[in-house]
Amino acid sequence: MANSWVNSAERIGSDLHLELSGPGGRRAALIRALREAVRDGRLAPGTRLPPYRSLAADLGVARNTVADAYAELVAEGWLTARQGSGTRVAERAEPLRAAPRVPKKAPPRARGPRHNLLQGTPDVSAFPRAAWLASYRKALQQAPNEVFGPGDPAGRAELRESLTEYLARARGVRTEPGRIVICSGFAHALRLLFGGGVLRGPLAVEAYGLGFHREVLAGAGMRTVPLPLDEHGARVDRLGRERAVLLTPAHQFPTGGPLHPARRAAVIDWARARGGLILEDDYDGEFRYDRRPVGAVQGLDPERVIHIGSVSKSLSPAVRLGWMVLPERYVEDVLAVKGEREAWVSVLDQLSLADFIVSGSYDRHVRRMRQRYRSRRDRLVAALAEHAPQVEVTGVAAGLHAVLRLPPGTEASAVKAAVWRGIALDGLGAFRHPDTDMAVSDGLVVGYATPTEHAYGPAVEALCGALPPPSTGDARP
């Protein structure tokens, strides 16, 4: 039978794929295909269908076949036909939709999250649309013709040059454009480094971190060895024969706090003595509130550190742009894994970000969001002090989330209480490495950046109501 894309803005306003197959001839097949298009929402109520002649030509069928199919569906109530208005999908949407599947058992989150306090996402409503559009237009207008052809797998020179200046100024990174490789984010960087065999294990990681990153590493065949944490960050004195270590030294995720200066020096000494490598996830490096800026570890020894960053927190996770600042000896290997055509980031997005940085728009946006997030952090801390003084708040000197320390054994019940109040958040245990020997510490990881401004107050109020009441003696871990 026939397949056809009906493609005319004047006729139906969008592309429509109709597959004419099955028994009964083309008339019956067309009726079935149109019914299915209405059922699954591809033809919404009120959509005007093509004239008989046009659809017949597109499908390669007789005009009368289309006319008969339309007439049958009008008689059944699927379509309507009026003089001067053409044939349209009937407005009676309810009988035309397939009945929804009802689960036999309601899931735990049956009420649905009304308040999003998950970590890891900025306030997406604050995306600087006007400034980004200006940079995008400028990039598109000024782009040479060669931009639209095959390019450099390292990334556009304009972006690598702007990042060289920005990272040196804002993060203390020492590099040059030729040692920067553009990627689509941190997970992509891990896949390039480990999935392609550029680096090999075993790899030491922090005892608390993103499970998704551990899954990426496991998928690349990497064994991860957890390092315990304390108030000074990762216990780098526990490093042994690992070939590399992955750290979040600017703001440990999720427990919070920078890696102590003595431990920064110690991990560099370890890398030099062992021929090891440090992977620096510059998590939350831009958002600091109550302390002086903490520079990148990479600045201590550029040949022993791979510095990895992205705009997923500072700008938006939808802008799939990140970077690796590499020791010189790894650049060619990473580019070979990246390939001549695959795993690239949009060139126009790269040029837009380059202009966004050079024009000063990126700095202005980060400063504006730093003030907003600090205000939210302060509101959260004040509300907890008033309504839940038994809860200790930690990790809030920087970043986009807080850790609420809970009495032992109360984390699971607190997460459940939050769910039933319509709050989406994570328990601290969700980030714990399964092989760590650290003592268990109960807590909640609360992202205060995600809600929009008008939704933030109700979210904090709901959170305070979900926390466990003070226990006898106000026990804390």
N, C-alpha and C positions, 0 to 999 in steps of 0.2 A: 504494500500500500504506500501512501505518500506521506512524506514529512514536509512541513513548510514553515518558514518564519514569515508571519504576516507583519510587514514592517512599513507602517505609514503613520506619521504623526497626525495627518489630517483625518485618518479613518478611525484609529482606536487609541492613538496617543502613546503607544508603547509596542515593543516587540511581543509577539505571542507565538509560542511554539505549539503546533497542533500535530499530533501523530495519528494518522489514519490507519488503523490496523484492526484486526479481529474479524469475526464473521459478519455476514449480512450485507456486504457491498459497501460502497463509499458513502452512500447516504447514511446508513446506520453507523458507520465509523465516524463520520463527521458529527452526528448527534452525540455520540458517546464522548468524543473529544471536547466538544463545547460544554457539555454537562460537567465534565471533569475540570475544565478550566474555571467554571463558576464555583464549583465545590471547593477547590483548593485556593481560591482567592486571586488567581491570575486575572480573572475578569470580575472586577468589583461591581456591585450594584450601581446602575446608572451608566456603565461604560457603553459607548456607542460602537456597534460592530461594523465591519466594512460592508459596503454595498455588495449585492450578489455578484456582480460582474468582477469586482476587484478580488474578492476572496476566491472565486472560482478560478481566476487566472493565477493567483498565488499557489493554489493547491493543485492545479492541473486537472480540475474536474469540470463537469458541465454546470452551466449557470443554474439549470433547473434543480440540480442536486443540492446546491446551496439554498435555493429558495424553498425547497421542500423541507430541508433540515430546519431552517429558521421557522417555518410555519408549524412544524411539529413541536418545537421548543416553546413557541408562543402559546400553543394550545395547552401545553403542560404547565405553563406558568413560569418557565425559566426566563423567557424573554418577553419584551413588549414591543409592539410595532404601532407607530402613529404617523399619520401623514405629515411630512415636513420635518419630522424628528428622527426618522430612520428606525432601525432596529437596535434596541438597547437591552442590557441585562436588567431584569426586573428588580425593582427597589426592595421587594420583600426578601431581605437577605436571610432571615432566620430559617425558612424551610429549605433554602438552597445550600446550606452548609452541613457538612458531615457532623454528626453528633460527637461531642468531645469525649475522649476516653476518661473515665472516672477511675482513679486508682482504688483498688480494693481496700487499701489501708492508708490512712492519711499519713504523710511523711512528718517528721518532727517539726519542720518549718512550715506547717500548714498555714499559719497565719500570715506568712510572708514578711520579709524584713521591711520595716518602714524607716529605719534609721541605719544608715550605712556607716559603721565605725571600723571598717576593715582597714588594715594598714596597706601601704604600698601604692596608693593612688593620690595624686594631688586633687585640688578642687578644679575639676574640669570646666566648670562654668567660668573660671577666671582665665581661660586661655586667651592670650592677647590677639584676638582675631584681626583687628585693624592693623596693628603693627606687623603681624605675620603676613597679612595680605599685601601690605606695602612692600615687604622684602621679597615676597614671591613674585609680585608684578615686576619689580626691578630686575630680579634674577632672570625672569622669562624674557623681558624686553632686551636685556643686555647680553644674553647668552649667545656666544658665537655658534655658528652652525654645527661645529664639531661636537658640541654638547649632546646633540640628538643622535649621535652615532655611537659605535663602540668606544668605551672609555677606559679608564685606568682602574683596575681592581683595588688599588690602594685607596681610591676615593678622589674626589675633585681636589686639585691643588689649592683652590681658593679656600675650601673648608679646612684643609689641613694646615694652611698658613694661619688662618684666623684662630684655630684651636691652639696652635703653638704659642701665640701671643696671649690668648686668654688663660690657658692653663698655667703658664709661667706667672702671670700677674695675679690670678685668683687662687691658685692651688700650689704654687711653688714647684711646678713640674719643670724639669730640665729636658728639653727635647728639641727636635727640628722636624720640619714637615715630612722628610723622607722616612721618619721612624714612626709615623702615625698611620694606622690602617683603619678606615671607616667600616663600621659594622652596623647591624640593626639593633644592638642592645647587648646587655651583659650575657644573656643566655647564648646568643649567637657567637659572642666572643669565646665562650667556653667550648662550643661545638667546633669552632675553627681550631682552637688550640689543642684540644684533646681528641676530638672525633677524627681529626686528620693525622694524628700521630706526631704533631709538632712537639708536644710534651707528653711525658709518660709518668706513671705513678710509681709508688703510692703518693697520694696528696693529703697533706694535713689540712683540716678545716676546723672552724670554730664549733664548739659543742652545740651552740644554738645558731641556727641560720635557716635560710629558705630551703624547704624540702624540695622545691622544684629544681633548684640548682644541684642538689644531690642526685636527683633523678637524671638530670642531663649528664652529669659525670658518670653515673652508673651505666647509662646507655652507651657511653663511650668506652666502657670497660674499665673505668677507674675505680680503684679502692680508696675510700676516704677514711682517714684516721682522725677522730675528734680530739681537739685540744680543750681542756677545761678553761673556764672563764672565772674571773673574780673582779673586784672593783677596779682593777687596773687594765682590764681587757684580757686578751688571750694569754694563756700561760705558755709563752714561746720557749720557756726553759724545758718544756716537755717534748720539744722537737727532737727527733732522732735521725733515722736513716731515710726519712721521706725526701723525695726529690724536689718537692715544692710545697708551699703553704699558701692557702687562700685566706685573706684577712679583710675585715672591714674596719680599718684603723681610724677613720675620721669619726665614725659613730657606730659602734658595734651593733649589728642587727641580730636580734631585736632588743637585747637587754639595755643598750644605750651606753654612752661614754666613749671617749677616745682611748686609743692604745697609749699607755704610759710612755713618756719619752725614753725611759731606760729600756723598756721592752722594744721600742722601735730600734734603738741602737743594737740591742741584743739579737734581734732577728736579722739585721743586716750582717752582723758578725757571723751568725750561723750560716747564712747564705754564702758568704765569702769563704768560710772554712770548709764547708761541705760541697761547694760548687752547686748550691741549691738556688732556687728561684722563688721570689715572692710575687704572688698575684694580689694586687691591691684593688679591691672593689671600693670605689670612691663613693660609697653609699651616704647620701645626705650631706655631702661635703659643702654644699652651698648654704644649708640652712642651720645656722648657729645663732644662739640667742643670749646666753649668759656667760659666755667665755670667749676668749680671743680665738681667732681663726687657727685651725690646726692644719698645717701644711701636709702635702702628700709625702708618704714614705719614699716615693720614687725619687724625690729630690736628694735623698741621702746617698743613693747609688743607682743611677739610671741603667747600669748594665746588669743589675741583679733584681730589678723590679719591672713587672708588667703592670702598668697603670690602666685601669679600665673604667670608663665613665659613660654616661648617656644623659639624654634630656628627659627620660621617662618621669622623673620626679620634679625636676625644675621647670619643665615646660608641659609635656603631655606624653603618656605612653603611646598615643596614636601617632606621634611623630617618631617613626621607627628609626632613630638615629643614635648611634653610640660610637665609641672610638677605643682603640687600643694604642697605648704608647709603649713601643716595644724596644727592648735592647736590640742593637743593630744586627746581631747574629741571628735573630728570629724573623726578620722582616721578609726575606725571600721565601722562607718555608711557609709562613702564613699566607702570603700571596699565592703560592703554588696550590695550597689547599683551597683557597677561596675560588680560584679558577678564573678563566678568561671571560666567562659569561654569567655564571650563576652566583647566587648569594650576594647580589649587589643591593645597594640602597638607592632609591630614586635620586637621580642626578639633580633634578629640579629642587627637591627637598634639601639636598646638600648645599646647593647654591643659595637657597633661601636662608638656611641656618647661617651660612657664612656671612651674608649681608646682615642678618639679625644680630650677629655678634659684633661685626665691625661698626654698625650704625649706633651701637650702644643700647639697642632695644632689649637685648638679652640681659644686660646688667640691670637696666631699669625694671624689667619684669621680675628678676630674682629679688631685688631689693623690696619691691612692692609686696611680693608674696611672702618674703621673710617677715615683714611687719604684720601681715594678715595672720600667718601661722603662729607667730609669737602671741598675738592677741588671743587666738583660739586656745593655745596652750595655757595662757594665764586664766582664761575663763574656766577651762576644765579643772585646773588645779584649785581655783577658788571654790568651785561648786563641790568638789570632793571634800575639801577642808570643812565646808559647812554641813554637807549632808552625809558624808561618809568618812569622818575623821579617823576611823579605824583602818583605813586603806592607805598604804604607803605608795606614793607616786614616784617612780624613778625613770631615768633615761630621758629627761625632758630638757636638757641644756641645749639640745640640737635635734634636728630631724623632724619627722612628720607624725610621730606616734609616741605614746607613753606606755609604760608598763605599770600596771596596778598590782602590787604585791598583795597576795591573799593568805589567810591562815592555811596551814597544811590541810590538805584533803578537801578544800572547798572549791577548787577550780572547776571541776566538772559541773557541780550544781550551779555555779555562777554563770557558766556558759549557757546552761539549759534555761536558767531564769532570763537571761538576756534574749535568747531565741523566742521565748514565749511573750516577751514584751516587744517583739518585732525589731530587735537589734541584731545586726550582723557584725560580729567581731570574732577574734581568735583567742583561744587559750594559749598561754605560754608554752605548754607542753607540745603544741602542734609543731613547734620549731626545733624541738630537741632531737639531737642525733641519736639514733637507736642504739649505738654502741658506746655512748659516753658513760663514764663512771662518776660523773658529777652527781651530787645530791639533788634530788627533785625539788624544785621550787615552784609553788603554785602562783599563778598570776593571770592577768588578762592583758592582751596587747590591743591597745585602743588607738586607732587612727583618727586624728583630729583634723586632718586636711581634707578628707573626702567629701563631707557634706557641703552643700551650698550654704551661703551665709544665712538664708532664712530658715534652713533646716537644722542648723547646728545647735541652737538653744534647746529645741525639743529633744534632740538626740542625747544631749548631755543630761537633761532632766530624766529621760527614760533610763539612762545608764545608772544614775545614782539610785534609782528605785530598784534596780536589778541586783545590786551588790549585797553580799551577805551581811547580816547585822553583826554588831560587835560581839565577840565571844568572851567568855569569862577570862579576865586577865588580858584581853586584847592580844591573843597569841599571834605572832608573826614569824615567817620563816627567817 
